[in-house]
């Protein structure tokens, strides 16, 4: 699945996205620069995804899993973040 297909699937059908992620655990997920503003991303699986400069403004990320994801320069203005897993797989020192 290419980047634009990934973004479209996320915007339209998070359960199908999560199922695809489960079926393709080795897939490289790089959504850098994506515009996911206003998207309904409840419980979306972003585990170990690259999310640099993603626009999450006004997105609903309730319960999304960002475990081990890399994000830098992202925009989260007015995003709903309740229950989001921001923990990383790196050891805290």
C-alpha positions as CSV (number, residue, x, y, z in Angstrom):
1,X,0.0,0.0,0.0
2,X,1.5,3.4,-0.9
3,X,1.4,6.5,1.2
4,X,-1.7,8.1,-0.4
5,X,-3.6,4.8,0.0
6,X,-2.6,4.6,3.6
7,X,-3.8,8.2,4.3
8,X,-7.1,7.6,2.5
9,X,-7.8,4.4,4.4
10,X,-7.0,6.1,7.7
11,X,-9.4,9.0,6.9
12,X,-12.3,6.7,5.8
13,X,-12.0,3.4,7.7
14,X,-9.9,3.1,10.9
15,X,-11.1,-0.4,11.7
16,X,-9.9,-1.5,8.2
17,X,-6.6,0.3,8.7
18,X,-6.1,-1.5,12.0
19,X,-6.9,-4.8,10.4
20,X,-4.4,-4.1,7.6
21,X,-1.8,-3.2,10.2
22,X,-2.4,-6.5,12.0
23,X,-2.1,-8.5,8.8
24,X,1.0,-6.6,7.7
25,X,3.1,-6.1,10.8
26,X,6.3,-5.7,8.9
27,X,5.0,-2.9,6.7
28,X,6.9,0.4,6.9
29,X,4.5,3.2,7.9
30,X,5.8,6.6,6.9
31,X,3.0,9.2,6.9
32,X,5.3,12.2,7.1
33,X,3.7,15.4,5.9
34,X,0.2,13.9,5.8
35,X,-2.8,16.2,6.4
36,X,-5.0,14.3,8.9
37,X,-6.7,17.4,10.3
38,X,-10.3,16.9,11.3
39,X,-9.9,13.1,10.8
40,X,-11.7,10.7,13.0
41,X,-8.8,8.5,14.1
42,X,-10.3,6.9,17.2
43,X,-8.1,3.9,18.3
44,X,-6.0,4.1,15.2
45,X,-2.8,1.9,15.2
46,X,0.2,4.2,14.6
47,X,2.6,1.8,16.4
48,X,6.2,2.5,15.2
49,X,5.0,4.8,12.4
50,X,7.0,7.8,11.2
51,X,4.7,10.8,11.6
52,X,7.0,13.7,11.1
53,X,5.2,17.0,10.3
54,X,1.7,15.4,10.3
55,X,-1.2,17.8,10.7
56,X,-3.4,16.4,13.4
57,X,-5.2,19.7,14.0
58,X,-8.8,19.1,15.2
59,X,-8.4,15.3,14.7
60,X,-10.0,12.9,17.1
61,X,-7.2,10.6,18.2
62,X,-9.0,9.2,21.2
63,X,-7.4,5.9,22.3
64,X,-5.0,5.9,19.4
65,X,-1.8,3.9,19.8
66,X,1.4,5.9,19.1
67,X,3.7,3.4,20.9
68,X,7.2,3.7,19.4
69,X,6.0,6.2,16.8
70,X,8.4,9.0,15.6
71,X,6.9,12.4,15.3
72,X,8.6,15.7,15.0
73,X,7.0,19.0,14.0
74,X,3.5,17.7,14.2
75,X,0.5,20.0,14.8
76,X,-2.0,18.9,17.5
77,X,-3.9,22.2,17.9
78,X,-7.4,21.4,19.2
79,X,-6.9,17.7,18.7
80,X,-8.7,15.3,21.0
81,X,-6.0,13.2,22.7
82,X,-7.8,11.4,25.6
83,X,-6.5,7.9,26.1
84,X,-3.7,8.2,23.5
85,X,-0.7,6.0,24.1
86,X,2.3,8.3,23.6
87,X,4.8,5.9,25.3
88,X,7.8,4.9,23.3
89,X,9.8,1.7,23.3
90,X,12.9,3.5,24.3
91,X,14.1,3.2,27.9
92,X,13.6,6.3,30.1
93,X,16.9,7.2,31.9
